[in-house]
Amino acid sequence: MTLKDKIAELPSGIKPALSNDLREMQEDIYYYFTELDQFEVLKVQQTGEADRMILAACLTTMQDPIFKIMVAHTWQRDLAFDEQWSEFETVEEGVIFRFLTWDDEYITGEIWFERAKQEVQ
């Protein structure tokens, strides 16, 4: 199932979030991923796209499987509303984490994680 499929399945009364809610989600993504060791947030912005309202880019030195566990845990504990859906996709550039979360309104987005090697000291 894709993100667009999940959006289409939402009850008709649930509309896209307004800019204030999107701004809060931007700030929260920046805050919570900055707080994690081995993550550096490069940007978080609004896009104006229905299936990708928020776009973020991060660098990480964390390796699998801990990486996916940490991202999913942070998403579910700190960022997602009561209802949520998410998926990981591995691409040549790194990993894309797509999300949809909703209650009265919904927010969609992507967080792109570029894998970096940890510096040896």
N, C-alpha and C positions, 0 to 999 in steps of 0.2 A: 504494500500500500504506500502511495506517495503522499507528500504533504498536501498537494492539491486535492487528492481524494479525501483526506481527513478534513480539510476545510469545507469541502462540499457536503460532508456528513454532519457538520455542526447544525444544531437546531436553528431554524430560520430567525429566531429572535436575537441570536448572538451576532453582533456586528463587529467590525474592526475597531480596535482601540483608538482612542484619540491621542493627539500629540503629547499631552501631559503624561499619560500612562506609558507611552513609548519612551519619553525622556527619562522617566523613572526606571524603566527596564534597562535603558542604556547605562545609567549610573550604577545600577545594581550589578550588571554584567561586569563593568569595569572594576567595581569594588571587590566583588567576590573572587574573580579570577586573579586580580592583583594580590589578594591576600594569600593565595596558594603558592607554596614553594615551587620552583621550577616552571613558573608561568609568567610571561610578560605580555601585557595587553598593548597592542600597537595602535588599534583604533576601534571605536564603536560608534556607528552612525545610523541614522534613519535613512531609508532608501526611497520610500514612497511606493514600493512594490507590494502588492497584496500578499504574495507568498514568501516575501522576505522583507518584512518591515524594518527589521534590525539586522545590520551586518557588522560582524566583529572579526578582528584578526588578532591572533595571539601567537607568540613563540612559546615552545615548550621543550624542555629537555627530558621530560618524563616519558618512560617507555611503557609499552603494553605489557601486561594487562592493567597495570595500576593506573595508567593514563585514562583509559575509558571508565574505570571505576570512579576515579576522582571527578571527572567531568560529569558523569551521570549523577553522582551523589550531590555535587554542588548544585546542579540544575534542579534536582528534585527537592532538596532540603531548603535551598536559599532563594531560588528564582521562580520556579513554576508556580502557577496558581493550583487550585485543587484538581483541576482537570488538565491533563497534559499528554502530549505525544512527542516522541523524539526518535532520531535515528542517527547513526554514524555512517559515513561513507568515506572510504579510503580512496584518495586520488593521488596522482603523481606528485602534486605539490604538498600533500599532507593529509589531514583528516578534516572533513566537514561534519559539524554537528548541526543538524536541522531540528528546529523545534516549533511546536504549536502549544500554546497554553491558553486556557479560557475559563471564564466564569460568566459574567454578564457581557463581556467583550473578549475578543481574542487578539493575541499577539503572535506573530510568526517571525522566524529569523534563522540566520545561519551564523555559526561561529567557525571560522577557518583556523585550524591549528597547524602551524608549520613546525615540523620537527627539527630541532637543532641539537647538535652534539654538545654534551656537557664538557666544559673546559676542565682539563686535568691540571691540578695545581701542585 
